[in-house]
Amino acid sequence: MGQTVIILLVATIGTYLLLSIVLGATALSGRENLKRTLAHGIWLAVALHTVLLIVRWVDSGHFPMANTFETMMLFSWLLAATYAIMQTVLKNYSLGMFVSPLAVLGLSFAFFTTNKAPGLVPILKSKWLYFHVPFAFASYAFFTLASVAAVAYFLKEYFLKVKRQPSKLKLPPLEWLDTMSYRFVSMGFPLLTIAIVTGAIWNMNVADAFWTWGPKQTWSLILWIIYGIYLHTRAVRGWRGRGTNIVLLFGFLVMLITFFGVNFLSKDMHGTFFN
């Protein structure tokens, strides 16, 4: 079964990679009808990715979110699936050429880590694992999509400024990208809030305290404050454009520190995800 997981992983990476190349090529060619048709290929990649997760689940005997190999597969799936739903609902296919390469990176990271499927370590044998981790990773997926929209925003802004945009490359209007970033954060923020609350409850069961100011809790709180400030400045102050998108990119950097850096260095239960 372990070999099957690796074969499926390689096939899924290949599907996302091919989709990235094709979407990038069609975007540069300016063939919008073809781009819309090929953009639906994200559902094929997500379907194959879903099979990969199910096979890993059967192989390991637990939902795949117990180590680096599994969490990277789960995060990449949430990112791709969330985007696939978004593009289907909104019928806008402009960000797929950014999202697919990110899925490739996430799964490639998983590929180069250990793929052993040991049972859950005792500290992870808690019902809160199935609330805390999915909500946290789902929030990360939305924040990543917000950052993708922010990057596209700055690319579009640059092309408008220098008036040398590739003639056939069509990026959405700045206002649309700015609005999408806001929507993504608006969906990710409550998910992060739930993740922090359920994590605190889980921590109470482990350390007899809701909050111990461990590295993961501290950085998660910093991340929550950053995106809270972003939402406040948008909703209350009415700020838009370049400044708020810079905050998004800074938030994404903090998210990477929270997701990767803290976990690699952590000595608590979060460190078990990165072994």
C-alpha positions as CSV (number, residue, x, y, z in Angstrom):
1,M,0.0,0.0,0.0
2,G,2.9,2.4,0.7
3,Q,4.1,2.0,-2.8
4,T,0.6,2.8,-4.1
5,V,0.7,6.1,-2.1
6,I,4.0,7.1,-3.7
7,I,2.7,6.3,-7.2
8,L,-0.4,8.3,-6.6
9,L,1.6,11.1,-5.2
10,V,3.8,11.3,-8.2
11,A,0.8,11.1,-10.5
12,T,-0.9,13.9,-8.6
13,I,2.2,16.1,-8.8
14,G,2.5,15.4,-12.5
15,T,-1.2,16.4,-13.0
16,Y,-0.8,19.7,-11.2
17,L,2.5,20.4,-13.0
18,L,1.0,19.7,-16.4
19,L,-2.0,21.9,-15.5
20,S,0.4,24.7,-14.4
21,I,2.3,24.6,-17.7
22,V,-0.9,24.4,-19.8
23,L,-2.7,27.2,-18.0
24,G,0.4,29.4,-18.1
25,A,0.8,28.8,-21.8
26,T,-2.8,29.5,-22.6
27,A,-2.8,32.7,-20.5
28,L,0.2,34.0,-22.4
29,S,-1.4,33.1,-25.7
30,G,-4.5,35.0,-24.9
31,R,-6.9,32.2,-25.8
32,E,-9.5,32.9,-23.2
33,N,-12.0,30.2,-24.3
34,L,-9.3,27.5,-24.3
35,K,-8.1,28.8,-20.9
36,R,-11.7,28.4,-19.4
37,T,-12.0,24.9,-20.8
38,L,-8.6,23.8,-19.5
39,A,-9.1,25.4,-16.2
40,H,-11.6,22.8,-15.3
41,G,-8.7,20.4,-15.3
42,I,-8.2,21.5,-11.6
43,W,-11.1,19.2,-10.8
44,L,-9.3,16.2,-12.3
45,A,-6.2,17.0,-10.2
46,V,-8.3,17.5,-7.0
47,A,-10.1,14.1,-7.7
48,L,-6.8,12.3,-8.0
49,H,-5.5,14.1,-4.9
50,T,-8.6,13.0,-3.0
51,V,-7.9,9.4,-4.0
52,L,-4.4,9.9,-2.7
53,L,-5.6,11.0,0.7
54,I,-8.1,8.2,0.9
55,V,-5.5,5.6,0.1
56,R,-3.1,7.1,2.7
57,W,-5.9,7.1,5.2
58,V,-6.5,3.4,4.7
59,D,-2.8,2.7,4.7
60,S,-2.1,4.5,8.0
61,G,-5.3,3.8,9.8
62,H,-5.9,7.4,10.6
63,F,-6.9,10.6,8.8
64,P,-3.8,11.9,7.1
65,M,-2.6,14.8,9.3
66,A,-0.1,13.2,11.7
67,N,3.3,14.2,10.2
68,T,4.9,16.3,7.5
69,F,4.1,14.0,4.7
70,E,0.5,13.9,5.5
71,T,-0.1,17.5,6.5
72,M,1.5,18.8,3.3
73,M,-0.8,16.5,1.2
74,L,-3.8,17.7,3.2
75,F,-2.9,21.4,3.0
76,S,-2.3,21.2,-0.8
77,W,-5.6,19.5,-1.2
78,L,-7.5,22.1,0.8
79,L,-5.8,24.8,-1.3
80,A,-6.6,23.3,-4.6
81,A,-10.1,22.2,-3.7
82,T,-11.0,25.6,-2.3
83,Y,-9.7,27.3,-5.4
84,A,-11.6,24.9,-7.7
85,I,-14.9,25.7,-5.9
86,M,-14.1,29.4,-6.1
87,Q,-13.5,29.4,-9.8
88,T,-16.6,27.3,-10.5
89,V,-18.9,29.5,-8.4
90,L,-17.4,32.8,-9.7
91,K,-16.6,31.6,-13.2
92,N,-13.3,33.4,-13.1
93,Y,-10.3,31.3,-14.1
94,S,-7.5,33.8,-13.8
95,L,-5.7,32.6,-10.7
96,G,-5.3,28.9,-11.6
97,M,-1.9,29.4,-13.1
98,F,-0.8,30.7,-9.7
99,V,-2.5,28.1,-7.5
100,S,-1.5,24.9,-9.4
101,P,2.2,25.6,-9.0
102,L,1.7,26.0,-5.2
103,A,0.0,22.6,-5.1
104,V,3.1,21.2,-6.9
105,L,5.4,22.8,-4.4
106,G,3.4,21.5,-1.4
107,L,3.2,17.9,-2.7
108,S,6.9,18.0,-3.8
109,F,7.8,19.0,-0.2
110,A,5.8,16.0,1.0
111,F,7.6,13.7,-1.5
112,F,11.0,14.5,-0.1
113,T,9.9,13.7,3.5
114,T,9.4,10.3,5.1
115,N,6.3,8.6,3.9
116,K,6.2,6.0,6.7
117,A,2.7,5.5,8.1
118,P,3.1,4.9,11.8
119,G,0.2,5.0,14.2
120,L,-0.7,8.2,15.9
121,V,1.5,9.1,18.8
122,P,-0.3,9.2,22.1
123,I,-0.5,13.0,22.3
124,L,-2.4,13.1,19.0
125,K,-4.9,10.6,20.0
126,S,-7.5,13.2,20.9
127,K,-10.9,14.1,19.4
128,W,-9.7,17.7,19.2
129,L,-7.2,16.7,16.5
130,Y,-10.1,16.4,14.1
131,F,-11.4,19.9,14.9
132,H,-8.2,21.8,15.4
133,V,-6.0,20.7,12.5
134,P,-8.5,20.8,9.7
135,F,-9.7,24.3,10.7
136,A,-6.1,25.6,11.0
137,F,-5.2,24.2,7.5
138,A,-8.4,25.5,5.9
139,S,-7.6,29.0,7.2
140,Y,-4.1,28.7,5.8
141,A,-5.6,27.7,2.5
142,F,-7.8,30.8,2.4
143,F,-4.9,33.0,3.5
144,T,-2.7,31.6,0.7
145,L,-5.4,32.3,-1.9
146,A,-5.6,35.9,-0.5
147,S,-1.9,36.2,-1.0
148,V,-2.1,34.8,-4.5
149,A,-4.7,37.5,-5.3
150,A,-2.4,40.1,-3.7
151,V,0.6,39.0,-5.9
152,A,-1.7,39.2,-9.0
153,Y,-2.7,42.7,-7.8
154,F,0.9,43.9,-7.7
155,L,1.6,42.3,-11.1
156,K,-1.4,44.0,-12.7
157,E,-0.5,47.3,-11.0
158,Y,3.1,47.0,-12.4
159,F,1.9,46.3,-15.9
160,L,-0.4,49.3,-15.8
161,K,2.3,51.5,-14.5
162,V,5.0,50.6,-17.0
163,K,2.4,50.1,-19.8
164,R,4.3,47.0,-21.0
165,Q,1.9,44.2,-20.0
166,P,2.4,41.1,-22.2
167,S,-0.1,41.9,-25.0
168,K,-2.2,38.7,-24.6
169,L,-1.9,38.2,-20.8
170,K,-5.2,39.2,-19.1
171,L,-5.2,39.6,-15.4
172,P,-8.4,40.6,-13.6
173,P,-9.0,44.3,-12.7
174,L,-7.3,45.6,-9.6
175,E,-10.6,46.2,-7.8
176,W,-11.7,42.5,-8.4
177,L,-8.4,41.2,-7.1
178,D,-8.6,43.5,-4.1
179,T,-12.1,42.4,-3.3
180,M,-11.2,38.7,-3.7
181,S,-8.3,39.0,-1.2
182,Y,-10.8,40.5,1.3
183,R,-13.3,37.7,0.7
184,F,-10.6,35.0,1.2
185,V,-9.4,36.6,4.4
186,S,-13.0,37.0,5.6
187,M,-13.5,33.3,5.2
188,G,-10.1,32.3,6.7
189,F,-10.2,34.5,9.7
190,P,-13.1,32.8,11.5
191,L,-11.6,29.4,10.7
192,L,-8.3,30.5,12.3
193,T,-10.3,31.7,15.3
194,I,-11.9,28.3,15.7
195,A,-8.5,26.6,15.3
196,I,-7.0,28.7,18.1
197,V,-10.0,28.1,20.4
198,T,-10.0,24.3,19.8
199,G,-6.2,24.3,20.2
200,A,-6.6,26.0,23.6
201,I,-9.1,23.5,24.7
202,W,-6.8,20.7,23.6
203,N,-3.9,22.3,25.4
204,M,-6.0,22.3,28.6
205,N,-6.3,18.5,28.3
206,V,-2.5,18.2,27.8
207,A,-1.0,20.9,30.0
208,D,-3.8,21.8,32.4
209,A,-3.9,25.3,31.0
210,F,-5.7,26.9,28.0
211,W,-2.8,29.2,27.2
212,T,0.9,28.5,27.9
213,W,2.4,31.0,25.4
214,G,4.2,28.2,23.5
215,P,5.7,29.2,20.2
216,K,2.8,27.9,18.2
217,Q,0.2,29.6,20.3
218,T,2.1,32.9,20.3
219,W,2.7,33.0,16.5
220,S,-0.9,31.9,15.8
221,L,-2.1,34.8,17.9
222,I,0.3,37.2,16.0
223,L,-1.2,35.8,12.8
224,W,-4.7,36.3,14.1
225,I,-3.9,39.9,15.0
226,I,-2.4,40.7,11.6
227,Y,-5.4,39.5,9.7
228,G,-7.7,41.0,12.3
229,I,-6.1,44.4,11.6
230,Y,-6.5,43.8,7.9
231,L,-10.2,43.1,8.2
232,H,-10.6,46.1,10.5
233,T,-8.9,48.6,8.2
234,R,-11.0,47.3,5.3
235,A,-14.4,47.1,6.9
236,V,-14.2,50.1,9.3
237,R,-11.6,52.4,7.9
238,G,-12.4,51.6,4.3
239,W,-8.7,51.2,3.3
240,R,-8.1,49.6,-0.1
241,G,-5.4,48.9,-2.6
242,R,-1.6,48.7,-2.2
243,G,-1.3,49.2,1.5
244,T,-3.8,46.5,2.5
245,N,-2.2,44.1,0.0
246,I,1.2,44.6,1.5
247,V,-0.3,43.6,4.9
248,L,-1.6,40.4,3.2
249,L,1.9,39.5,1.9
250,F,3.3,40.2,5.4
251,G,0.6,38.0,6.9
252,F,1.5,35.3,4.5
253,L,5.1,35.4,5.6
254,V,4.0,35.1,9.3
255,M,1.7,32.2,8.2
256,L,4.8,30.4,6.8
257,I,6.7,31.0,10.0
258,T,3.7,29.7,12.0
259,F,3.1,26.7,9.7
260,F,6.7,25.6,9.1
261,G,9.3,27.4,11.2
262,V,7.6,27.0,14.6
263,N,6.7,23.4,14.0
264,F,10.2,22.4,13.0
265,L,11.6,24.0,16.2
266,S,8.8,23.2,18.5
267,K,9.3,20.7,21.3
268,D,5.6,20.4,22.1
269,M,2.9,18.4,20.4
270,H,3.1,20.6,17.2
271,G,6.6,19.2,16.6
272,T,5.1,15.8,16.1
273,F,3.6,17.0,12.8
274,F,7.1,17.6,11.4
275,N,8.9,14.3,12.0
